[in-house]
Amino acid sequence: MSSYGDSGSLLVDLKDRALGMLFAGSATHSYYNPMLEVTNAFQLGV
């Protein structure tokens, strides 16, 4: 799902709703922080 340099990318669903932010990946796995955790960490109050 991800490639080198994709860290920080916004993940969206088919309706363009934010799901999370990508933070790591390998040839077989991608990891992301859920959007609620991202907004809480930055105190965005969304």
A tleap script that builds the chain and sets N, CA, C and O, in Angstrom:
source leaprc.protein.ff14SB
mol = sequence {
  NMET SER SER TYR GLY ASP SER GLY SER LEU
  LEU VAL ASP LEU LYS ASP ARG ALA LEU GLY
  MET LEU PHE ALA GLY SER ALA THR HIE SER
  TYR TYR ASN PRO MET LEU GLU VAL THR ASN
  ALA PHE GLN LEU GLY CVAL
}
set mol.1.N position { 0.812 -1.195 0.000 }
set mol.1.CA position { 0.000 0.000 0.000 }
set mol.1.C position { 0.850 1.251 0.000 }
set mol.1.O position { 0.422 2.281 -0.520 }
set mol.2.N position { 2.035 1.191 0.565 }
set mol.2.CA position { 2.862 2.390 0.637 }
set mol.2.C position { 4.231 2.144 0.030 }
set mol.2.O position { 4.633 1.004 -0.202 }
set mol.3.N position { 4.929 3.223 -0.219 }
set mol.3.CA position { 6.270 3.166 -0.787 }
set mol.3.C position { 7.203 4.066 -0.003 }
set mol.3.O position { 6.765 4.851 0.838 }
set mol.4.N position { 8.491 3.948 -0.284 }
set mol.4.CA position { 9.495 4.794 0.347 }
set mol.4.C position { 9.113 6.268 0.158 }
set mol.4.O position { 8.786 6.698 -0.949 }
set mol.5.N position { 9.161 7.024 1.240 }
set mol.5.CA position { 8.850 8.449 1.178 }
set mol.5.C position { 7.392 8.796 1.409 }
set mol.5.O position { 7.036 9.975 1.379 }
set mol.6.N position { 6.539 7.813 1.639 }
set mol.6.CA position { 5.106 8.070 1.836 }
set mol.6.C position { 4.745 8.466 3.268 }
set mol.6.O position { 3.600 8.842 3.521 }
set mol.7.N position { 5.678 8.392 4.200 }
set mol.7.CA position { 5.366 8.737 5.594 }
set mol.7.C position { 4.766 10.129 5.667 }
set mol.7.O position { 5.232 11.066 5.018 }
set mol.8.N position { 3.719 10.239 6.473 }
set mol.8.CA position { 3.024 11.513 6.619 }
set mol.8.C position { 1.861 11.683 5.662 }
set mol.8.O position { 1.134 12.674 5.732 }
set mol.9.N position { 1.679 10.722 4.768 }
set mol.9.CA position { 0.574 10.803 3.817 }
set mol.9.C position { -0.761 10.589 4.513 }
set mol.9.O position { -0.871 9.799 5.451 }
set mol.10.N position { -1.760 11.296 4.044 }
set mol.10.CA position { -3.112 11.147 4.553 }
set mol.10.C position { -3.761 9.949 3.882 }
set mol.10.O position { -3.724 9.825 2.658 }
set mol.11.N position { -4.355 9.068 4.677 }
set mol.11.CA position { -5.090 7.924 4.137 }
set mol.11.C position { -6.575 8.273 4.131 }
set mol.11.O position { -7.114 8.742 5.133 }
set mol.12.N position { -7.229 8.043 2.998 }
set mol.12.CA position { -8.656 8.339 2.864 }
set mol.12.C position { -9.394 7.111 2.378 }
set mol.12.O position { -8.799 6.209 1.789 }
set mol.13.N position { -10.714 7.079 2.631 }
set mol.13.CA position { -11.532 5.980 2.131 }
set mol.13.C position { -12.084 6.343 0.754 }
set mol.13.O position { -11.718 7.376 0.194 }
set mol.14.N position { -12.954 5.511 0.210 }
set mol.14.CA position { -13.492 5.737 -1.124 }
set mol.14.C position { -14.387 6.975 -1.224 }
set mol.14.O position { -14.691 7.442 -2.322 }
set mol.15.N position { -14.804 7.499 -0.073 }
set mol.15.CA position { -15.612 8.723 -0.055 }
set mol.15.C position { -14.783 9.932 0.365 }
set mol.15.O position { -15.333 10.963 0.752 }
set mol.16.N position { -13.457 9.805 0.287 }
set mol.16.CA position { -12.507 10.871 0.627 }
set mol.16.C position { -12.594 11.332 2.081 }
set mol.16.O position { -12.328 12.496 2.382 }
set mol.17.N position { -12.961 10.434 2.968 }
set mol.17.CA position { -12.964 10.733 4.403 }
set mol.17.C position { -11.615 10.320 4.976 }
set mol.17.O position { -11.111 9.236 4.683 }
set mol.18.N position { -11.040 11.186 5.788 }
set mol.18.CA position { -9.724 10.913 6.370 }
set mol.18.C position { -9.792 9.729 7.326 }
set mol.18.O position { -10.643 9.684 8.214 }
set mol.19.N position { -8.885 8.772 7.137 }
set mol.19.CA position { -8.804 7.600 7.999 }
set mol.19.C position { -7.619 7.672 8.945 }
set mol.19.O position { -7.707 7.211 10.083 }
set mol.20.N position { -6.517 8.242 8.491 }
set mol.20.CA position { -5.328 8.297 9.321 }
set mol.20.C position { -4.136 8.850 8.584 }
set mol.20.O position { -4.243 9.313 7.449 }
set mol.21.N position { -2.981 8.797 9.255 }
set mol.21.CA position { -1.739 9.300 8.695 }
set mol.21.C position { -0.700 8.177 8.701 }
set mol.21.O position { -0.415 7.585 9.742 }
set mol.22.N position { -0.149 7.899 7.541 }
set mol.22.CA position { 0.834 6.844 7.379 }
set mol.22.C position { 2.129 7.204 8.104 }
set mol.22.O position { 2.597 8.339 8.012 }
set mol.23.N position { 2.712 6.234 8.829 }
set mol.23.CA position { 3.979 6.533 9.499 }
set mol.23.C position { 5.075 5.523 9.229 }
set mol.23.O position { 6.236 5.809 9.522 }
set mol.24.N position { 4.765 4.352 8.682 }
set mol.24.CA position { 5.816 3.375 8.408 }
set mol.24.C position { 5.293 2.328 7.435 }
set mol.24.O position { 4.086 2.155 7.272 }
set mol.25.N position { 6.224 1.636 6.794 }
set mol.25.CA position { 5.830 0.582 5.889 }
set mol.25.C position { 6.997 -0.305 5.511 }
set mol.25.O position { 8.159 0.032 5.742 }
set mol.26.N position { 6.670 -1.440 4.928 }
set mol.26.CA position { 7.666 -2.378 4.427 }
set mol.26.C position { 7.119 -2.952 3.126 }
set mol.26.O position { 6.115 -2.471 2.600 }
set mol.27.N position { 7.770 -3.963 2.619 }
set mol.27.CA position { 7.307 -4.597 1.387 }
set mol.27.C position { 5.958 -5.297 1.569 }
set mol.27.O position { 5.243 -5.534 0.595 }
set mol.28.N position { 5.614 -5.625 2.803 }
set mol.28.CA position { 4.384 -6.385 3.040 }
set mol.28.C position { 3.381 -5.707 3.970 }
set mol.28.O position { 2.231 -6.141 4.040 }
set mol.29.N position { 3.781 -4.665 4.679 }
set mol.29.CA position { 2.896 -4.037 5.659 }
set mol.29.C position { 3.000 -2.511 5.595 }
set mol.29.O position { 4.046 -1.954 5.263 }
set mol.30.N position { 1.898 -1.860 5.919 }
set mol.30.CA position { 1.873 -0.408 6.099 }
set mol.30.C position { 1.227 -0.115 7.438 }
set mol.30.O position { 0.302 -0.810 7.858 }
set mol.31.N position { 1.721 0.921 8.108 }
set mol.31.CA position { 1.220 1.272 9.434 }
set mol.31.C position { 0.799 2.738 9.448 }
set mol.31.O position { 1.440 3.594 8.839 }
set mol.32.N position { -0.281 2.999 10.151 }
set mol.32.CA position { -0.761 4.380 10.223 }
set mol.32.C position { -1.357 4.657 11.590 }
set mol.32.O position { -1.731 3.741 12.324 }
set mol.33.N position { -1.436 5.930 11.915 }
set mol.33.CA position { -2.119 6.374 13.119 }
set mol.33.C position { -3.539 6.754 12.724 }
set mol.33.O position { -3.729 7.483 11.751 }
set mol.34.N position { -4.544 6.272 13.461 }
set mol.34.CA position { -5.924 6.643 13.169 }
set mol.34.C position { -6.110 8.160 13.253 }
set mol.34.O position { -5.456 8.822 14.060 }
set mol.35.N position { -6.987 8.702 12.433 }
set mol.35.CA position { -7.176 10.154 12.345 }
set mol.35.C position { -7.550 10.772 13.687 }
set mol.35.O position { -7.100 11.877 13.988 }
set mol.36.N position { -8.344 10.111 14.488 }
set mol.36.CA position { -8.714 10.651 15.791 }
set mol.36.C position { -7.475 10.840 16.666 }
set mol.36.O position { -7.362 11.841 17.374 }
set mol.37.N position { -6.559 9.897 16.621 }
set mol.37.CA position { -5.316 10.020 17.394 }
set mol.37.C position { -4.462 11.178 16.881 }
set mol.37.O position { -3.839 11.892 17.666 }
set mol.38.N position { -4.437 11.358 15.563 }
set mol.38.CA position { -3.664 12.468 14.971 }
set mol.38.C position { -4.246 13.805 15.404 }
set mol.38.O position { -3.511 14.695 15.831 }
set mol.39.N position { -5.568 13.948 15.295 }
set mol.39.CA position { -6.180 15.225 15.664 }
set mol.39.C position { -6.034 15.494 17.162 }
set mol.39.O position { -5.847 16.641 17.567 }
set mol.40.N position { -6.116 14.452 17.985 }
set mol.40.CA position { -5.919 14.633 19.435 }
set mol.40.C position { -4.494 15.040 19.742 }
set mol.40.O position { -4.268 15.912 20.582 }
set mol.41.N position { -3.524 14.422 19.075 }
set mol.41.CA position { -2.113 14.736 19.326 }
set mol.41.C position { -1.781 16.184 18.988 }
set mol.41.O position { -0.959 16.811 19.656 }
set mol.42.N position { -2.425 16.714 17.942 }
set mol.42.CA position { -2.175 18.094 17.550 }
set mol.42.C position { -3.206 19.060 18.136 }
set mol.42.O position { -3.223 20.246 17.804 }
set mol.43.N position { -4.054 18.537 19.005 }
set mol.43.CA position { -5.088 19.334 19.690 }
set mol.43.C position { -5.909 20.147 18.682 }
set mol.43.O position { -6.114 21.349 18.852 }
set mol.44.N position { -6.375 19.462 17.626 }
set mol.44.CA position { -7.148 20.136 16.575 }
set mol.44.C position { -8.625 20.249 16.910 }
set mol.44.O position { -9.336 21.064 16.323 }
set mol.45.N position { -9.090 19.434 17.853 }
set mol.45.CA position { -10.485 19.523 18.294 }
set mol.45.C position { -11.488 19.256 17.185 }
set mol.45.O position { -12.556 19.866 17.153 }
set mol.46.N position { -11.156 18.355 16.284 }
set mol.46.CA position { -12.071 18.044 15.168 }
set mol.46.C position { -13.033 16.987 15.599 }
set mol.46.O position { -13.890 16.576 14.817 }
savepdb mol mol.pdb
quit
